[in-house]
Amino acid sequence: MSSFAPVPEQMAVLERAVVDFHVRSDLEERLEESRQSGKPLRVKAGFDPTRPDLHLGHCVLLQKLRAFQDLGHTAIFLIGDFTAMVGDPTGQNESRPRLTRAEVERSAESYLAQAFKVLDERGVELRRNSEWLDRLTLTDAVELMAKSTVSRMLERKDFRQRFETERAIHQHEFLYPLLQAYDSVALECDVELGGTDQLFNLVLGRTLMHKYGKRPQIVMTTPILEGTDARVENGEIVGPKMSKSADNTIGLQEEPTAMFRKAMQIDDTVVFRYFELLSRRSAADVAALRAEVQSLGRNPMEIKALFAREIVERFHGGEAAAHAVAEFERVYAKDAVPDDMPRVELKPAGGVAELAWVLKQANLVASTSDARRLVEQGGVEVDGARVTDPRVRFHPGSEHVVRVGSKQRRFARICILG
């Protein structure tokens, strides 16, 4: 007797928060075969470890992989250590800088520790694509390249735009989608998961498997999560995706109080997008919460606190979540100073530092011009007093508590070294 749930029950779980599906009927068929044979499906998600930190944006994909795990299937966590050295051209206006193997390895170790906060480590097949890509001969590589065309590669939006605007496309960038697609050939996956920005590469894997005489994989993509600075305009969520470069992330390794605070800064409406993609609450529960705000007038801060607490508890436990709630209420409801504010030591070249420069160096603002504008608008406090002159000076040996913003407050203890 198969231990797998009936196909409709599995599909109800797996279809949630899926954008692209190639092909739904194929997955239903394969799930039924799995039930009949008792053999789990092989489900892959690949990650190029280009940076050491994972955030909630990565968690959307990891949760879908975990959903397959929870249904009894085999989760393959693929570290793209070889492809990371080539560099993924997806979404790039220019060629992505290439990484060394040592740089990739450092990030890979960090990735694993964080990924297992979401995945069940006991049921993961951990692989690295250097296992097979390092062994490809030049003959193998030529054979691989012969299975696609330049015109097919130029169907990709990013390549096409660069070609039309006469910006450089290096030949190794054409090779990247083929190498990622070859991973599926090597692993003989039933399903490959990825973000919507990876659709071209994932479908190419499906095509390549057919050309190598393998049964083509099913492709499923998950949405790209917007950052904590996203807003709703004309009924649409606008804003850059969650990324370290945009400074709009909630990292999986961040301190509980920082995670909670950042989650509370999400827009009152955008938070339901986070619920839909990341919460363990059912879709019906999320819809009910939305209705409580829209129809019954429930305070959106209460709804955001539910999400913030759930996320902190998932990654740090119930005690840490309770402390984060209490700390947030102490600092933000009572206008207190947080206990966990970063300490920043600065040593200005001339000994004395102006406030605008200090804010930029402490990463409290994106630029010195932003700092000046924020100070002049009354959005900065130094030692509990509002300051409106960006040229206020900090002297060597002094120490100050600086607060930036009102709704989205950021604190730092600034120490000016002599």
C-alpha positions as CSV (number, residue, x, y, z in Angstrom):
1,M,0.0,0.0,0.0
2,S,1.5,3.4,-1.1
3,S,2.3,5.8,1.7
4,F,1.8,8.8,-0.6
5,A,-1.3,11.0,-0.3
6,P,-3.9,10.9,-3.1
7,V,-2.8,13.0,-6.1
8,P,-5.5,15.7,-5.6
9,E,-4.3,16.2,-2.0
10,Q,-0.7,16.5,-3.1
11,M,-1.6,18.9,-6.0
12,A,-3.5,21.2,-3.6
13,V,-0.3,21.6,-1.6
14,L,2.1,21.9,-4.5
15,E,0.2,24.3,-6.7
16,R,0.1,27.0,-4.0
17,A,2.2,30.1,-5.1
18,V,3.2,28.6,-8.4
19,V,3.5,30.8,-11.5
20,D,4.7,28.7,-14.4
21,F,3.7,25.0,-14.7
22,H,5.2,22.9,-17.5
23,V,3.2,20.7,-17.6
24,R,0.5,20.3,-14.9
25,S,-1.0,17.1,-16.3
26,D,2.5,15.6,-16.5
27,L,3.0,16.1,-12.8
28,E,-0.4,14.5,-12.0
29,E,0.6,11.5,-14.1
30,R,4.0,11.2,-12.4
31,L,2.5,11.6,-8.9
32,E,0.1,8.8,-9.7
33,E,3.0,6.6,-10.9
34,S,4.8,7.4,-7.7
35,R,1.8,6.3,-5.7
36,Q,1.5,3.0,-7.6
37,S,5.2,2.2,-7.4
38,G,6.0,3.6,-4.0
39,K,8.9,5.4,-5.5
40,P,9.3,9.1,-4.6
41,L,9.8,11.8,-7.3
42,R,13.2,13.4,-7.6
43,V,12.7,17.2,-7.2
44,K,15.6,19.6,-7.7
45,A,16.2,23.2,-6.8
46,G,19.6,24.7,-7.7
47,F,21.4,27.6,-6.0
48,D,24.5,29.3,-7.3
49,P,26.3,30.4,-4.1
50,T,27.4,33.8,-5.3
51,R,26.8,35.5,-1.9
52,P,27.0,34.0,1.6
53,D,23.6,35.2,2.9
54,L,20.1,33.8,2.2
55,H,17.0,35.9,2.8
56,L,13.2,35.4,2.7
57,G,13.3,35.8,-1.1
58,H,15.2,32.5,-1.3
59,C,12.9,31.0,1.3
60,V,10.0,31.1,-1.2
61,L,11.7,28.5,-3.4
62,L,13.1,26.5,-0.4
63,Q,9.6,26.2,1.0
64,K,8.3,24.7,-2.2
65,L,11.1,22.1,-2.1
66,R,10.2,21.4,1.5
67,A,6.5,20.9,0.5
68,F,7.7,18.1,-1.8
69,Q,9.7,16.7,1.0
70,D,6.8,16.7,3.4
71,L,4.8,14.7,0.8
72,G,7.5,12.0,0.8
73,H,9.5,12.9,-2.3
74,T,13.2,13.3,-2.6
75,A,14.5,16.9,-2.4
76,I,17.7,17.5,-4.3
77,F,19.5,20.6,-3.1
78,L,22.0,21.4,-5.9
79,I,24.9,23.7,-5.2
80,G,25.9,25.3,-8.5
81,D,29.6,25.5,-7.6
82,F,30.7,25.2,-11.2
83,T,28.0,27.4,-12.7
84,A,28.6,30.1,-10.1
85,M,32.1,30.4,-11.5
86,V,30.6,30.9,-15.0
87,G,28.1,33.5,-13.8
88,D,24.4,33.5,-14.4
89,P,23.5,36.2,-17.0
90,T,19.8,36.2,-16.0
91,G,18.6,39.8,-15.6
92,Q,22.0,41.3,-16.2
93,N,22.5,44.4,-18.4
94,E,26.2,43.6,-18.5
95,S,28.4,40.5,-18.0
96,R,28.3,39.3,-14.4
97,P,31.7,39.3,-12.7
98,R,33.2,35.8,-12.5
99,L,34.0,34.2,-9.1
100,T,36.9,32.0,-8.0
101,R,36.3,28.5,-6.7
102,A,37.5,29.6,-3.3
103,E,34.9,32.4,-3.2
104,V,32.2,30.0,-4.3
105,E,33.1,27.4,-1.6
106,R,32.9,30.0,1.2
107,S,29.4,31.0,0.1
108,A,28.4,27.3,-0.4
109,E,29.1,26.4,3.2
110,S,27.0,29.3,4.5
111,Y,24.2,28.4,2.1
112,L,23.9,24.9,3.5
113,A,23.6,26.0,7.1
114,Q,20.9,28.4,6.3
115,A,19.0,26.2,3.8
116,F,18.6,23.5,6.5
117,K,16.6,26.0,8.6
118,V,13.9,25.4,6.0
119,L,14.6,21.9,4.6
120,D,14.6,18.6,6.5
121,E,18.3,17.8,6.4
122,R,17.6,14.1,6.9
123,G,15.7,13.9,3.6
124,V,17.9,16.0,1.3
125,E,20.1,14.7,-1.5
126,L,23.0,17.2,-1.5
127,R,24.8,17.5,-4.8
128,R,27.3,19.9,-6.5
129,N,27.2,20.3,-10.2
130,S,31.0,20.2,-10.4
131,E,30.6,16.5,-9.9
132,W,29.7,16.1,-13.6
133,L,30.6,19.5,-15.2
134,D,34.2,19.3,-14.1
135,R,34.4,16.0,-16.0
136,L,33.0,17.3,-19.3
137,T,35.6,17.0,-22.1
138,L,35.8,19.6,-24.9
139,T,34.1,17.0,-27.1
140,D,31.3,16.7,-24.5
141,A,31.0,20.5,-24.4
142,V,30.8,20.8,-28.2
143,E,28.1,18.1,-28.2
144,L,26.2,20.0,-25.6
145,M,26.4,23.3,-27.5
146,A,25.2,21.6,-30.7
147,K,21.9,20.8,-29.0
148,S,20.8,24.5,-29.0
149,T,21.1,27.5,-31.3
150,V,22.1,31.1,-31.0
151,S,18.7,32.2,-32.1
152,R,17.1,30.2,-29.2
153,M,19.5,32.0,-26.8
154,L,18.5,35.3,-28.2
155,E,14.9,34.6,-27.3
156,R,15.9,35.4,-23.8
157,K,14.9,39.0,-23.0
158,D,18.1,40.0,-21.4
159,F,20.3,38.6,-24.2
160,R,18.0,40.1,-26.8
161,Q,18.1,43.6,-25.3
162,R,21.8,43.5,-25.0
163,F,22.2,42.4,-28.6
164,E,19.8,45.0,-29.9
165,T,21.6,47.8,-28.0
166,E,25.0,46.5,-29.0
167,R,26.1,45.7,-25.5
168,A,28.6,42.8,-25.2
169,I,27.4,39.2,-24.8
170,H,30.4,36.9,-24.0
171,Q,30.3,33.4,-25.4
172,H,30.6,31.8,-21.9
173,E,27.2,33.5,-21.0
174,F,25.5,31.5,-23.8
175,L,27.1,28.4,-22.2
176,Y,25.5,29.1,-18.8
177,P,21.9,28.1,-19.6
178,L,23.2,24.9,-21.2
179,L,25.3,23.9,-18.2
180,Q,22.3,24.5,-15.9
181,A,20.1,22.5,-18.2
182,Y,22.6,19.7,-18.2
183,D,22.3,19.4,-14.4
184,S,18.8,18.0,-15.0
185,V,20.2,15.5,-17.5
186,A,22.9,14.3,-15.0
187,L,20.5,14.0,-12.1
188,E,17.5,12.6,-14.1
189,C,15.1,14.9,-12.2
190,D,11.3,14.5,-12.3
191,V,10.7,18.1,-11.3
192,E,12.8,21.2,-11.3
193,L,11.9,24.3,-9.2
194,G,13.1,27.8,-9.7
195,G,12.1,31.5,-9.6
196,T,10.2,33.0,-12.5
197,D,13.4,34.6,-13.7
198,Q,14.8,31.2,-14.3
199,L,12.0,29.9,-16.6
200,F,14.2,30.0,-19.8
201,N,16.9,27.9,-18.2
202,L,14.5,25.4,-16.6
203,V,12.5,24.8,-19.8
204,L,15.8,24.4,-21.6
205,G,16.6,21.6,-19.2
206,R,13.3,20.0,-20.1
207,T,14.3,20.2,-23.8
208,L,17.8,19.0,-23.3
209,M,16.6,15.9,-21.3
210,H,14.5,14.9,-24.3
211,K,17.5,15.3,-26.7
212,Y,19.6,13.1,-24.4
213,G,17.0,10.4,-24.4
214,K,15.7,11.2,-20.8
215,R,12.2,11.7,-19.7
216,P,11.6,15.4,-19.6
217,Q,11.3,17.1,-16.2
218,I,8.3,19.1,-15.0
219,V,9.1,22.8,-14.5
220,M,7.5,24.8,-11.7
221,T,8.4,28.4,-10.9
222,T,7.7,30.4,-7.8
223,P,7.2,34.2,-7.6
224,I,10.1,36.6,-7.0
225,L,9.5,38.3,-3.7
226,E,9.5,42.0,-3.5
227,G,11.7,43.7,-0.9
228,T,10.6,45.3,2.3
229,D,10.5,48.7,0.6
230,A,7.8,47.6,-1.9
231,R,4.5,49.6,-2.1
232,V,1.1,49.3,-3.8
233,E,0.4,51.8,-6.6
234,N,-2.9,51.6,-8.6
235,G,-3.6,48.2,-7.1
236,E,-0.2,46.8,-8.1
237,I,2.8,45.9,-6.0
238,V,5.8,48.0,-7.2
239,G,9.4,48.0,-6.0
240,P,12.7,46.0,-6.6
241,K,13.0,42.4,-5.7
242,M,14.4,41.4,-2.4
243,S,18.2,41.6,-2.7
244,K,21.3,42.6,-0.7
245,S,22.2,45.2,-3.2
246,A,18.9,47.0,-2.8
247,D,19.2,46.8,1.0
248,N,15.7,45.6,1.4
249,T,16.1,42.1,2.7
250,I,15.2,40.1,5.8
251,G,18.1,37.7,6.2
252,L,17.7,34.1,7.5
253,Q,20.6,34.7,9.8
254,E,19.6,38.1,11.1
255,E,19.0,38.7,14.8
256,P,15.4,38.0,16.0
257,T,14.8,41.7,16.9
258,A,16.1,42.9,13.5
259,M,14.0,40.3,11.7
260,F,10.9,41.4,13.6
261,R,11.5,45.1,13.1
262,K,12.1,44.7,9.4
263,A,8.9,42.6,9.0
264,M,7.0,45.4,10.8
265,Q,8.2,47.9,8.2
266,I,6.6,46.1,5.3
267,D,3.8,48.0,3.7
268,D,0.3,47.4,5.3
269,T,-1.0,45.9,2.0
270,V,2.2,44.3,0.7
271,V,2.4,42.2,3.9
272,F,-0.4,39.9,2.5
273,R,2.0,39.1,-0.4
274,Y,4.4,37.9,2.3
275,F,1.7,35.9,4.0
276,E,0.8,34.2,0.7
277,L,4.3,33.2,-0.2
278,L,5.9,32.5,3.2
279,S,3.3,31.9,5.9
280,R,2.3,28.4,7.0
281,R,-1.2,29.7,7.4
282,S,-3.7,28.4,4.9
283,A,-4.9,30.5,2.0
284,A,-8.3,30.7,3.7
285,D,-6.7,32.0,6.9
286,V,-4.8,34.7,4.9
287,A,-7.9,35.7,3.1
288,A,-9.7,36.0,6.5
289,L,-6.9,38.3,7.8
290,R,-7.2,40.5,4.7
291,A,-11.0,40.7,5.2
292,E,-10.5,41.7,8.9
293,V,-8.4,44.8,7.8
294,Q,-10.5,45.7,4.8
295,S,-14.0,45.1,6.1
296,L,-13.7,45.1,9.9
297,G,-11.1,47.8,10.3
298,R,-8.6,45.7,12.2
299,N,-5.3,47.6,12.8
300,P,-2.8,46.5,10.0
301,M,0.0,46.6,12.6
302,E,-1.6,43.7,14.4
303,I,-1.6,41.7,11.2
304,K,2.0,42.5,10.5
305,A,2.9,41.5,14.0
306,L,1.4,38.1,13.3
307,F,3.6,37.6,10.3
308,A,6.7,39.0,12.0
309,R,6.3,36.7,15.0
310,E,5.7,33.6,12.8
311,I,8.9,34.3,10.8
312,V,11.1,34.9,13.8
313,E,9.7,31.8,15.6
314,R,10.4,29.7,12.5
315,F,14.1,30.7,12.4
316,H,14.9,31.4,16.0
317,G,12.2,29.7,18.2
318,G,9.3,30.8,20.4
319,E,11.4,32.4,23.2
320,A,13.3,34.6,20.7
321,A,10.1,35.6,19.0
322,A,8.5,36.6,22.3
323,H,11.5,38.7,23.2
324,A,11.4,40.3,19.7
325,V,7.8,41.2,20.2
326,A,8.5,42.8,23.7
327,E,11.5,44.6,22.4
328,F,9.6,46.1,19.4
329,E,6.8,47.3,21.7
330,R,9.3,48.8,24.1
331,V,11.2,50.7,21.4
332,Y,8.6,51.6,18.9
333,A,5.5,52.0,21.1
334,K,7.3,53.8,23.9
335,D,10.0,55.6,21.7
336,A,12.8,53.8,23.5
337,V,16.3,52.9,22.3
338,P,16.9,49.3,21.2
339,D,19.4,47.2,23.1
340,D,20.8,45.6,20.0
341,M,21.7,48.7,18.0
342,P,25.0,48.3,16.0
343,R,28.1,50.1,17.3
344,V,29.9,51.8,14.5
345,E,33.5,53.2,14.9
346,L,34.5,55.9,12.4
347,K,37.8,57.6,11.9
348,P,37.4,60.7,9.7
349,A,40.5,61.9,7.8
350,G,40.4,65.3,9.3
351,G,39.4,64.2,12.8
352,V,36.1,65.9,12.8
353,A,33.1,64.5,10.9
354,E,29.9,66.1,9.7
355,L,26.6,64.4,10.3
356,A,25.7,63.7,6.7
357,W,29.1,61.9,6.2
358,V,28.6,59.9,9.4
359,L,25.1,58.7,8.3
360,K,26.5,57.5,5.0
361,Q,29.5,55.8,6.5
362,A,27.3,54.0,9.1
363,N,25.1,52.7,6.3
364,L,22.1,54.4,7.7
365,V,21.4,56.1,4.3
366,A,22.2,55.2,0.7
367,S,24.2,58.4,-0.1
368,T,25.4,61.6,1.4
369,S,22.9,63.6,-0.6
370,D,20.1,61.4,0.9
371,A,21.5,62.1,4.4
372,R,21.4,65.8,3.8
373,R,17.8,65.7,2.6
374,L,16.7,63.5,5.5
375,V,18.3,65.7,8.1
376,E,16.8,68.9,6.6
377,Q,13.4,67.2,6.6
378,G,13.7,66.5,10.3
379,G,14.1,62.7,10.0
380,V,17.3,62.4,12.1
381,E,17.8,62.5,15.9
382,V,21.2,62.6,17.7
383,D,21.2,61.7,21.4
384,G,17.4,62.0,21.5
385,A,17.2,65.5,19.9
386,R,16.1,66.3,16.4
387,V,18.8,67.8,14.2
388,T,18.1,69.7,11.0
389,D,21.6,70.8,10.0
390,P,23.6,68.1,8.1
391,R,26.8,70.0,8.8
392,V,26.6,69.3,12.6
393,R,30.1,68.1,13.6
394,F,31.1,65.0,15.6
395,H,34.4,65.4,17.4
396,P,37.1,62.8,18.1
397,G,36.5,60.8,21.2
398,S,32.7,61.4,21.2
399,E,30.0,58.8,21.2
400,H,26.4,59.4,20.0
401,V,23.2,57.5,19.6
402,V,21.7,58.3,16.1
403,R,18.2,57.5,15.0
404,V,17.2,57.8,11.3
405,G,13.6,57.8,10.1
406,S,10.3,57.7,12.0
407,K,8.1,54.8,10.8
408,Q,11.1,52.8,9.6
409,R,13.6,53.7,12.3
410,R,17.2,52.7,12.2
411,F,19.6,53.2,15.1
412,A,23.4,53.2,15.5
413,R,25.8,54.0,18.3
414,I,28.4,56.2,16.5
415,C,31.9,56.3,18.0
416,I,34.4,58.9,16.5
417,L,37.9,57.7,16.9
418,G,40.8,60.2,17.4
